[in-house]
Amino acid sequence: MVTIAVMTIAPLPFYAERLDPTRNMARFYALEVSEDLFGKTRLERRWGRIGSRGQVKVELVLTSAEASKRIDALVRQKTRRGYLPK
Protein backbone atom coordinates (compact mmCIF):
# COMPACT_ATOMS: atom_id res chain seq x y z
CA MET A 1 0.00 0.00 0.00
CA VAL A 2 1.33 3.42 -0.96
CA THR A 3 0.51 6.43 1.19
CA ILE A 4 0.59 9.88 -0.38
CA ALA A 5 0.59 13.02 1.74
CA VAL A 6 -2.02 15.57 0.76
CA MET A 7 -2.27 19.22 1.74
CA THR A 8 -5.82 20.45 2.09
CA ILE A 9 -6.60 23.69 0.26
CA ALA A 10 -10.01 24.09 1.86
CA PRO A 11 -12.07 22.13 4.38
CA LEU A 12 -14.89 20.02 3.05
CA PRO A 13 -16.67 22.43 0.76
CA PHE A 14 -19.69 20.14 0.65
CA TYR A 15 -21.11 17.46 2.93
CA ALA A 16 -24.69 16.22 2.59
CA GLU A 17 -26.86 13.39 3.82
CA ARG A 18 -29.92 11.66 2.44
CA LEU A 19 -32.12 9.94 5.01
CA ASP A 20 -35.27 7.92 4.34
CA PRO A 21 -36.19 5.55 7.21
CA THR A 22 -39.02 3.94 5.22
CA ARG A 23 -36.47 2.72 2.64
CA ASN A 24 -33.70 2.08 5.24
CA MET A 25 -31.64 4.73 3.45
CA ALA A 26 -28.89 6.65 5.26
CA ARG A 27 -26.34 7.95 2.77
CA PHE A 28 -23.68 10.64 2.77
CA TYR A 29 -21.82 12.50 0.03
CA ALA A 30 -18.74 14.67 0.57
CA LEU A 31 -16.44 16.70 -1.66
CA GLU A 32 -12.98 18.02 -0.79
CA VAL A 33 -10.44 20.01 -2.81
CA SER A 34 -6.78 19.52 -1.96
CA GLU A 35 -3.34 19.74 -3.46
CA ASP A 36 -1.02 16.75 -3.87
CA LEU A 37 2.76 16.77 -3.33
CA PHE A 38 3.35 17.78 -6.95
CA GLY A 39 1.15 20.87 -6.73
CA LYS A 40 -1.76 19.45 -8.72
CA THR A 41 -5.27 20.29 -7.58
CA ARG A 42 -7.38 17.24 -6.82
CA LEU A 43 -11.09 16.83 -6.16
CA GLU A 44 -11.93 13.97 -3.81
CA ARG A 45 -15.47 12.61 -3.87
CA ARG A 46 -16.56 10.33 -1.01
CA TRP A 47 -19.94 8.63 -0.71
CA GLY A 48 -21.62 5.69 0.99
CA ARG A 49 -23.76 4.59 3.89
CA ILE A 50 -23.53 6.78 7.00
CA GLY A 51 -21.23 5.07 9.48
CA SER A 52 -19.14 3.32 6.81
CA ARG A 53 -15.90 4.42 5.17
CA GLY A 54 -17.69 4.61 1.85
CA GLN A 55 -16.12 4.78 -1.57
CA VAL A 56 -13.66 7.36 -2.86
CA LYS A 57 -12.96 8.75 -6.31
CA VAL A 58 -10.19 11.28 -6.93
CA GLU A 59 -10.13 13.53 -9.99
CA LEU A 60 -7.06 15.59 -10.91
CA VAL A 61 -8.07 19.02 -12.17
CA LEU A 62 -5.98 21.78 -13.71
CA THR A 63 -7.02 24.72 -11.55
CA SER A 64 -8.97 25.57 -8.44
CA ALA A 65 -11.50 27.36 -10.66
CA GLU A 66 -12.10 24.15 -12.61
CA ALA A 67 -12.55 22.26 -9.33
CA SER A 68 -15.03 24.90 -8.19
CA LYS A 69 -17.09 24.47 -11.38
CA ARG A 70 -17.09 20.71 -10.94
CA ILE A 71 -18.17 21.04 -7.28
CA ASP A 72 -21.04 23.37 -8.25
CA ALA A 73 -22.29 20.84 -10.81
CA LEU A 74 -22.07 17.93 -8.36
CA VAL A 75 -23.79 19.91 -5.58
CA ARG A 76 -26.70 20.76 -7.90
CA GLN A 77 -26.97 17.10 -8.94
CA LYS A 78 -26.98 15.77 -5.37
CA THR A 79 -29.43 18.34 -4.00
CA ARG A 80 -31.84 17.48 -6.84
CA ARG A 81 -31.62 13.85 -5.75
CA GLY A 82 -32.65 14.68 -2.20
CA TYR A 83 -29.34 15.16 -0.35
CA LEU A 84 -29.49 17.87 2.31
CA PRO A 85 -26.31 19.85 3.11
CA LYS A 86 -25.12 19.64 6.72
C-alpha distances in whole Angstrom, upper triangle without the diagonal:
4,7,10,13,16,19,21,25,26,26,25,28,28,28,30,30,32,34,36,37,40,37,34,32,30,28,26,25,24,23,22,23,21,20,17,17,19,22,21,22,20,21,19,20,20,22,22,25,25,24,21,17,18,17,16,17,17,20,20,24,26,28,28,32,30,27,30,32,29,29,33,32,30,32,35,33,32,35,37,35,36,33,35,33,33
4,7,10,13,16,19,22,24,24,24,26,27,27,29,30,32,35,37,38,41,38,36,33,31,28,26,25,23,22,20,20,18,17,14,14,16,18,18,19,17,19,17,19,19,22,23,26,26,25,22,18,19,18,16,16,15,18,18,21,24,25,26,29,27,25,28,30,27,27,31,31,29,30,34,32,31,34,37,35,36,33,34,32,32
4,7,9,13,15,19,21,20,21,23,24,24,27,28,31,33,36,37,40,37,35,32,30,27,25,23,21,20,18,18,15,15,12,12,14,16,17,17,16,17,15,18,18,21,22,24,25,23,21,17,18,17,15,16,14,17,17,20,22,24,23,27,26,23,26,28,26,25,29,30,27,29,32,31,30,33,35,34,34,31,32,30,29
4,6,10,13,16,18,18,19,21,23,23,26,28,31,33,36,38,40,38,36,33,30,27,24,23,20,18,16,15,12,11,8,8,11,13,13,14,13,15,14,17,17,21,23,25,25,24,22,18,19,18,15,15,13,15,14,17,19,20,20,24,23,20,23,25,23,23,27,27,25,27,30,30,29,31,34,33,34,30,31,29,28
4,7,10,13,15,16,17,20,22,22,26,28,31,33,36,38,41,38,36,33,30,27,24,22,19,18,15,14,11,9,7,7,10,12,13,13,12,15,14,17,18,21,23,26,25,24,23,19,20,19,16,16,14,16,15,17,19,19,19,22,22,20,22,25,23,22,26,27,25,26,30,30,29,31,34,33,34,30,30,28,27
4,6,9,12,13,14,16,18,19,23,25,28,31,34,36,39,37,35,32,29,26,22,20,17,15,11,10,7,6,5,6,10,10,10,10,9,11,11,15,16,19,22,25,24,24,22,18,19,18,15,15,12,14,13,15,16,16,15,19,19,16,18,21,20,19,22,24,22,23,27,27,26,28,31,30,31,27,28,25,24
4,6,9,11,13,15,17,19,23,25,29,31,35,37,40,38,36,33,30,27,23,21,17,15,11,9,6,5,6,8,10,9,10,10,10,12,12,16,17,21,24,26,25,25,24,20,21,20,17,17,14,15,14,15,16,15,14,17,18,15,17,20,20,18,22,24,22,23,26,27,26,28,31,31,31,27,27,24,23
4,6,7,9,11,14,16,19,22,26,28,32,34,37,35,34,30,27,24,20,18,14,12,8,7,4,6,8,11,13,11,12,10,10,10,11,14,15,19,22,24,23,23,22,19,20,19,16,16,14,15,14,15,16,14,12,16,16,13,14,18,17,16,19,21,19,20,23,24,23,24,28,28,28,24,24,21,20
4,7,9,10,14,16,20,23,26,29,33,35,38,37,35,32,28,25,22,19,15,12,9,6,5,6,10,12,14,11,11,9,10,10,12,15,17,20,23,26,25,25,25,22,22,21,18,18,15,15,14,13,14,12,9,13,14,11,12,16,16,14,17,19,19,19,22,23,23,24,27,28,28,24,24,20,20
4,6,7,11,13,17,20,23,26,30,33,35,34,33,29,26,23,19,17,13,10,7,6,7,10,13,16,17,14,14,11,11,11,12,14,16,19,22,24,23,23,23,21,21,21,18,18,16,16,16,15,16,14,10,13,15,12,11,15,15,13,15,18,17,16,20,21,20,21,24,25,25,21,20,17,16
4,6,9,10,14,17,21,23,27,29,33,31,30,26,23,20,16,14,11,9,7,8,9,12,15,18,20,17,17,14,13,12,12,13,14,16,19,21,19,20,20,18,19,19,17,17,16,17,17,17,19,17,14,16,17,14,13,17,16,13,16,18,17,16,19,21,19,20,23,24,23,19,18,14,13
4,5,7,11,14,17,20,24,26,29,28,26,23,19,17,13,11,7,6,5,7,10,13,16,19,21,19,18,14,13,10,10,10,11,13,16,18,16,17,18,16,16,16,14,15,14,15,17,17,19,17,14,16,16,13,12,15,14,11,13,16,14,12,16,17,15,16,20,20,19,16,15,11,11
4,7,10,14,17,20,24,27,29,28,27,23,20,18,14,11,8,6,6,8,11,14,17,21,22,19,18,14,13,10,11,11,12,14,17,19,18,20,20,19,18,18,16,16,15,15,17,16,18,16,12,13,14,11,9,12,12,8,10,13,12,10,13,15,14,14,18,18,18,15,14,10,11
4,7,10,13,17,20,23,26,24,23,20,17,14,11,8,6,5,7,10,13,17,20,23,24,22,20,17,15,11,11,10,10,12,15,16,15,18,18,17,16,16,15,15,15,16,18,17,20,18,15,16,16,12,11,13,12,8,10,12,10,7,11,12,10,11,15,15,14,11,10,7,8
4,7,11,13,17,20,23,21,20,17,14,11,7,6,4,7,9,12,15,19,21,25,26,25,23,19,17,14,12,10,9,10,12,13,12,14,15,14,13,14,14,15,16,17,20,20,23,21,19,19,19,16,15,16,15,11,13,14,11,9,13,13,10,11,15,14,13,9,8,6,6
4,7,10,14,16,19,18,17,13,11,8,6,5,6,9,12,16,19,22,25,28,30,28,26,22,20,16,14,12,11,10,11,12,10,14,15,15,14,15,15,17,18,19,22,22,25,24,21,22,21,18,17,18,16,13,13,14,11,9,12,12,8,8,12,11,9,6,5,4,5
4,6,10,13,15,14,13,10,7,6,4,6,9,12,15,19,22,25,27,31,32,31,29,25,23,19,17,14,12,10,10,9,8,12,13,14,13,15,16,18,20,22,25,25,29,28,25,25,25,21,20,21,19,16,17,17,14,12,14,13,9,10,12,11,8,5,5,7,7
4,7,10,12,11,11,7,6,5,6,8,12,15,18,22,25,28,30,34,35,34,31,28,25,21,19,16,14,11,10,9,9,13,14,16,14,16,18,19,22,23,27,27,31,30,27,28,26,24,23,23,21,18,18,18,15,13,14,13,9,9,11,9,6,5,6,9,10
4,6,9,9,8,5,5,7,9,12,15,18,22,25,28,32,33,37,38,37,35,31,28,25,22,19,17,14,12,10,9,13,15,17,16,18,20,22,25,27,30,31,34,34,31,31,30,27,26,27,24,22,22,22,19,17,18,17,13,13,14,11,9,8,9,12,12
4,6,6,6,5,7,9,12,15,18,22,25,29,31,35,36,40,41,40,38,35,31,28,25,22,20,16,14,12,12,15,17,20,18,20,23,25,28,29,33,34,37,37,34,34,33,30,29,29,27,24,24,24,21,19,20,18,15,15,15,12,10,10,12,15,16
4,5,5,6,8,11,14,18,21,24,28,31,34,37,39,42,44,43,40,37,34,31,28,25,22,18,16,13,13,15,17,20,19,22,25,27,30,32,36,37,40,40,37,37,36,33,33,33,30,28,28,27,24,23,23,22,19,18,19,16,14,14,15,18,18
4,6,8,10,14,17,20,23,27,30,34,37,40,41,45,46,45,43,40,36,33,30,27,24,21,18,15,16,18,20,23,22,24,27,29,32,34,38,39,42,42,39,39,38,35,35,34,32,30,30,29,26,25,25,23,20,20,20,17,15,16,17,20,21
4,5,9,11,15,18,21,25,28,32,34,38,39,42,44,43,40,37,34,30,28,24,22,18,15,13,14,17,18,21,19,21,24,26,29,31,35,36,39,39,37,38,36,33,33,32,30,28,28,27,24,23,23,21,18,18,18,15,13,15,17,20,21
4,7,10,13,17,20,24,27,30,33,36,37,40,42,41,39,36,33,29,26,23,20,16,13,10,11,14,15,18,17,19,22,25,28,30,34,35,39,39,37,37,36,33,32,32,30,28,28,27,24,23,24,22,19,19,20,16,15,15,17,19,20
4,6,10,13,17,20,23,27,29,33,34,37,39,38,35,33,29,26,23,19,17,13,10,8,9,12,13,16,14,16,19,21,25,27,30,32,35,35,33,33,32,29,29,29,26,24,24,23,20,19,20,18,15,16,16,13,11,11,13,16,17
4,7,11,14,17,20,24,27,30,31,34,36,35,33,30,27,23,21,17,14,11,8,6,6,9,10,13,12,15,17,20,23,25,29,30,33,33,31,31,30,27,27,27,24,22,23,22,19,18,19,18,14,15,17,13,12,10,12,14,14
4,7,10,14,17,21,23,27,28,31,33,32,29,27,23,20,17,14,11,7,6,4,5,9,9,11,9,12,14,16,19,21,25,26,30,29,27,28,26,23,23,24,21,18,20,19,16,15,17,15,11,13,15,12,10,8,10,12,12
4,7,10,13,17,20,23,24,28,30,28,26,23,20,17,14,11,8,5,6,6,6,9,10,10,9,10,12,14,17,19,22,23,27,26,24,25,24,20,20,21,18,15,17,17,13,12,15,14,10,12,14,12,11,8,9,10,10
4,7,10,14,17,20,22,25,27,25,23,20,17,13,11,7,6,4,7,9,9,12,12,11,9,10,10,12,14,15,19,20,23,22,20,21,20,16,16,17,14,12,14,14,10,9,12,11,8,10,13,11,11,8,10,9,10
4,7,10,13,17,18,22,24,22,20,17,14,10,8,6,5,6,9,12,11,13,13,12,10,10,10,11,12,14,16,17,20,20,17,18,18,14,14,16,13,10,13,13,10,10,13,13,10,12,15,14,14,11,11,10,10
4,7,10,14,16,19,21,19,17,13,10,7,6,5,6,9,12,15,15,17,16,14,13,12,10,10,10,11,13,14,17,16,13,15,14,10,11,12,10,7,10,12,9,9,13,13,11,13,16,16,16,13,14,11,12
4,6,10,12,16,17,16,14,11,8,6,5,7,8,12,15,18,17,18,18,15,14,14,11,11,10,11,12,12,15,14,11,14,13,10,10,13,11,9,12,14,12,12,16,16,15,17,20,20,20,17,17,14,14
4,7,10,14,15,12,11,7,6,5,6,9,12,15,19,21,21,22,21,18,18,16,13,12,10,10,10,10,12,11,8,11,11,7,9,12,11,9,12,14,13,14,17,18,17,19,22,22,23,20,20,17,17
4,7,10,11,9,8,6,5,7,8,11,13,17,20,23,23,23,22,19,19,17,14,13,10,11,10,10,12,11,9,13,13,10,12,15,14,13,16,18,17,17,21,21,21,23,26,26,26,23,23,20,20
4,7,8,6,6,5,6,9,10,14,16,20,23,26,26,27,25,22,22,20,16,15,11,11,9,10,11,10,10,13,13,11,14,17,16,15,19,20,19,21,24,24,24,26,29,29,30,27,27,24,24
4,5,5,6,7,7,10,11,15,17,21,24,27,27,27,25,21,21,19,16,15,11,11,9,11,12,13,13,16,16,14,17,19,18,18,22,23,22,23,26,26,26,28,31,31,32,29,29,26,26
4,6,8,10,11,14,15,19,21,24,27,30,30,30,28,24,24,22,19,18,15,15,12,14,14,15,16,19,19,17,20,23,22,22,25,26,25,27,30,30,30,32,35,35,35,32,33,30,30
4,6,9,11,14,16,20,22,26,29,32,32,32,30,26,26,24,20,19,15,14,11,13,12,13,15,18,18,17,20,22,21,22,25,26,25,27,30,30,30,33,35,35,36,33,34,31,32
4,6,9,13,15,19,21,25,28,32,32,32,30,27,26,24,20,19,15,14,11,11,10,10,11,15,15,14,17,19,19,19,22,24,23,25,28,28,29,31,33,34,35,32,32,29,30
4,6,10,13,16,19,23,26,29,30,30,28,25,24,22,18,16,12,10,7,7,7,8,9,13,12,11,14,16,16,17,20,21,20,22,25,25,26,28,30,31,32,29,30,27,28
4,7,10,13,16,20,24,27,27,28,26,23,22,20,16,14,10,9,6,6,6,6,7,10,9,8,11,13,12,13,16,17,17,19,21,22,22,25,27,27,28,26,26,24,24
4,6,10,13,16,20,23,24,25,23,20,18,16,12,10,7,6,4,6,8,9,9,12,10,8,11,13,11,11,15,16,15,17,20,20,20,22,24,24,26,23,24,22,22
4,7,10,13,17,20,21,22,20,17,16,14,10,8,6,5,6,7,10,10,9,11,10,6,9,11,9,8,12,13,11,13,16,16,16,19,21,21,22,19,20,18,19
4,7,10,14,17,17,19,17,14,12,10,7,6,4,6,9,11,14,14,13,15,13,10,12,14,11,10,14,14,12,13,17,16,15,18,20,20,21,18,19,17,18
4,7,10,14,15,16,15,12,10,8,6,5,6,8,11,13,16,17,15,17,15,11,13,14,11,9,13,13,10,11,14,13,12,15,17,16,17,15,16,15,16
4,7,10,11,13,11,9,6,6,5,7,9,11,15,16,20,20,19,20,19,15,16,18,14,13,16,15,12,13,16,15,13,15,18,16,17,14,15,14,15
4,7,9,11,9,8,5,5,7,9,12,14,18,19,23,23,22,23,21,18,19,19,16,14,17,16,12,13,16,14,11,14,16,14,14,11,14,13,14
4,6,9,7,7,4,6,9,12,15,18,21,23,27,27,25,27,25,22,22,23,20,18,20,19,15,16,18,16,13,16,17,15,15,12,15,15,15
4,6,6,8,6,9,12,15,19,21,25,27,30,30,28,30,28,25,25,26,23,21,23,22,18,18,20,18,15,17,19,16,15,13,15,15,15
4,6,8,8,11,14,17,20,23,26,27,31,31,28,30,29,25,25,26,24,21,23,23,19,18,21,19,16,17,19,17,15,13,13,14,13
4,7,8,12,15,18,21,24,27,29,32,32,30,32,31,27,27,29,26,23,25,26,22,21,24,23,19,21,23,20,19,16,17,17,15
4,5,9,12,15,18,22,25,27,31,31,29,31,29,26,27,28,25,23,25,25,21,21,24,22,19,21,23,21,20,17,18,18,17
4,7,9,13,15,19,21,24,27,28,26,28,27,23,24,26,23,21,24,24,20,20,24,22,19,21,24,21,21,18,19,19,18
4,7,10,13,17,20,22,26,26,25,27,25,22,23,24,21,19,22,21,17,18,21,19,16,19,21,18,18,16,18,18,17
4,7,10,14,17,19,23,24,23,25,23,19,21,22,19,17,20,20,16,17,20,18,16,19,21,18,19,17,19,19,19
4,7,10,13,16,20,21,20,22,19,16,18,19,16,15,18,18,15,16,19,18,16,19,21,19,20,18,20,19,19
4,7,10,13,17,18,17,19,17,14,16,17,13,13,17,16,13,16,18,17,16,19,21,19,21,19,21,20,21
4,7,10,13,15,14,17,14,11,15,16,12,13,16,16,14,16,19,18,17,21,23,22,23,21,22,21,22
4,6,10,12,12,14,11,9,13,13,10,11,15,14,13,16,18,17,18,21,22,22,24,22,23,22,23
4,7,9,10,13,10,9,13,13,11,13,16,16,15,18,21,20,21,24,25,25,27,25,26,24,26
4,6,8,9,7,6,10,11,9,11,14,14,15,17,19,19,20,23,24,25,27,25,26,24,25
4,7,8,7,8,11,12,11,14,16,17,17,20,22,22,23,26,27,28,30,28,29,26,28
4,5,5,6,9,10,11,12,14,16,17,18,20,22,23,24,26,28,29,27,27,25,26
4,5,5,6,9,10,10,12,14,15,16,18,20,21,22,24,26,27,24,24,22,23
4,5,5,6,9,10,11,13,14,15,17,19,20,21,23,25,26,24,24,22,23
4,5,5,6,9,10,11,12,14,16,17,19,20,22,23,25,23,24,22,24
4,5,5,6,9,10,11,12,14,15,16,18,20,21,23,20,21,19,21
4,5,5,6,9,10,10,12,14,15,16,18,20,21,19,19,17,19
4,5,5,6,9,10,11,13,14,16,17,19,21,19,20,18,20
4,5,5,6,9,10,11,12,14,16,17,19,17,18,17,19
4,5,5,6,9,10,10,12,14,15,17,14,15,13,16
4,6,5,6,9,10,11,12,14,16,14,15,13,16
4,6,5,6,9,10,11,13,15,14,15,15,18
4,5,5,6,9,10,11,13,11,13,12,15
4,5,5,6,9,10,11,9,10,9,12
4,6,5,6,9,10,10,11,11,15
4,6,5,7,9,9,12,12,16
4,5,5,7,6,8,9,13
4,5,5,5,6,8,12
4,5,7,9,12,15
4,6,9,12,15
4,6,10,13
4,7,9
4,6
4
